[in-house]
């Protein structure tokens, strides 16, 4: 999981549930994922994705990392799911009705 996306989880949890809950969520999540700090190649890939698709920048980092790792991207985000065939990685729909 990209650190960019871990930051996103943290700040959104702060907004919705407060800092203490956000810190707990991050502490719970970190042992379950391999954290990736984006390097230059990942930044270029994310930049290219952002230039080509109207997708949030943090989501572009998630897509770039999944492509680099040859992994499936698990998401419920319609911005990504609407472009599944156009992206450089497999995308798995996590929505209940997906």
N, C-alpha and C positions, 0 to 999 in steps of 0.2 A: 504494500500500500504506500502510495506516495505521501511524503510528509505534508505536501500541499493539501492533500485530502484529510489527513489527520488534523491539521490546523482548522480546516473547514468544519469538521465534526465538533471540535472543541469550541470554536466561537459560536456555532449555532446552538450548542447545548447551553453555553453561558447565557445567550439571549433568551432561551426558552425556559431554562430551569435553574440558572445561577451557576456561579463559579465552582462551588463545592461539587455539585452534580457533574459538571463538565470535567473536573479533575478526576472524579471517580470513573467516569465513562472512559476517559483516556487511559487511566491506569488499568482498567479491565480489558480494553481493546489491544493495547500494545503487546502483551504476551501472545496474542492470537494471530498477529500478522508479522510479516517481515517488512520493516520500515525501509523506505527508499528515499534518499535525499537526491533530488534530480540533479544530474550533471548537465554539461553543455549539450550533449546529444539529445537528452530528454527534453531540454528546453527548446531546442530547435524543432523537434517533433511536435511538441505541444504548440509551438508558434505556428507551424505549418497547418496543423489541425484547426487552430483558431482562425487562421486566415481563410481557410476553405469552408468552414462550417459555422453556423451561428450557435455555437456551444459555449457554455461557461468555461473560462480559462482553467479553473480547477478540474473540471471534467476532462479537459484536453490532456492534462497531466495524467489522469487516471487511464485514459485511452492509450496514451503513449507508453505508459508503463506496462499495461496489459499486452500491447503489441510487442514490446521489447522482450517480455518474459514468455511470449507465446502462450498467454493465459487468457481465459475468458473473463470478461468484465461483467461483474454482477451489479445490476442497477435496476432501479424502478423509474429512472429519470426519462421523461418523454423526449427531451431534447436529444438524448443519445439514442433511445429506442427507435425514434422516427428515422434515424440514419443508419440503422444497423448494417445494411448491405454496402454502405459507403465507407465504413470505418476499417482500419487495418487490424482489427482484432474481433474475435467472436464475442458476442454480447448475449447475456442471459437475462431475461426479463424476470424481475423479482416481484412485480406487481401481482396482487392476488388474482386479478382477472386476466393476467398476461398469459 
